[in-house]
Amino acid sequence: MEFKFTPEQESFRAEVRAFIQQVLPPQWEEGENEGFNSPKGIAETKAVVKKLASSGWLTMAWPKEYGGMGAPFMNQTIFQEEAAYHSLPTDAGVGAVSWVAPTLMVAGTEEQKEEHLPPIARGDRFWCTLYSEPGAGSDLAGLETRAVRDGDEYVVNGQKIWTSGGHLADWGWLAARTDPEAPKHRGISMFLLDMKTPGITIRPIINMAGVHHFNEVFFDNVRIPRLNMVGEENRGWYTLATALDFERSGVGRPASSRRTFEQLVAFAKGVGNGGGVRSRNPQITERLAKMDIDIQVSRWLAYRVAWMQSEGMSPNMEASVAKMFGSELGRRLYDVGMDLLGLYGQVEKGSKWAALKGKITHGYLSNVSATIAAGTSEVQRNIVSTRGLGLPRG
């Protein structure tokens, strides 16, 4: 790997930064955005997505025939890094651009591509991912939601959980079991699901940070047209695995960690309410130095994945390494942040005494799920050991 960017890529990064400053809502970077937790936050997020879509920046690396710009893959990675650093919502938080669309390009029919890719590229259609179940999280292949063939339709019954953005999604990316007698990896199929279909019930899950991001989704005789199946019947696990590789390979984790790290350093130096000259404490400086190194490592792991994709390779073990290291990095970073803030770390957003406007407190609570979402660290380690190192299964 070349550990530096070309002059063209550096020029593009400067262009991206200028663009982001133009489209960011007021005070977005300062952590005062509401995200999907309020009508105002939802409206702001969707407005930004529409601006990105109208300029072509939302899907810049997509092929032109699908509504993209055909830009180099590394350019899109640079954009994603800057977007994450500035907390810019590039996909309304539900994955359509990041992994639903790329997987459709690989496994979808021409009719499915024509129907779904243009609305995603325009920022008109948002998606949720319907994978996890109460009894199938880390062991995702053990899912039990059933899809039974009935003529030209499938009838779906079951339950999904931890569905991010399910209450806002127009469509769902659904994994369901179509052959209960087959080995568990071989009886799953993938479907495109209109979330307005009768029989779908969505219940909110409020996390301990007080945010409504997750949901439970129940299916009661939900009918899906057979034409909405992606790939072959009972071979959906392989399509799902492709989508997971796209999901796990992002550069956003180290980029957002870098932003938070810089704010913590400023606080340690006495900048910001409640800050003191803590940078003279050798224990604190040592921990911050370790975080700085880890963030750099995480960044280059993510760029390794991006480089492989730009070369036409399919990173699998590499994507798991990047995901595992990046999500565990976030947990460690907020642990350091809470120790650094001391009692200020217990003051929540909205108080005049909230250090860094409550960002560390909120992040500490919300990042508990970081090493679980998109595949637990244990799952990632299994992938690395078997597919990367060739170790036998226990």
PyMOL commands that set and color helices and strands:
alter all, ss='L'
color gray80, all
select helices_A, chain A and resi 7-23+28-32+35-37+39-55+64-66+73-85+96-107+110-122+140-142+184-186+226-228+236-248+252-268+278-280+282-310+317-346+355-369+377-388
alter helices_A, ss='H'
color red, helices_A
select strands_A, chain A and resi 127-130+146-150+153-160+171-177+188-194+200-206+212-225+229-230
alter strands_A, ss='S'
color yellow, strands_A
deselect
rebuild
show_as cartoon
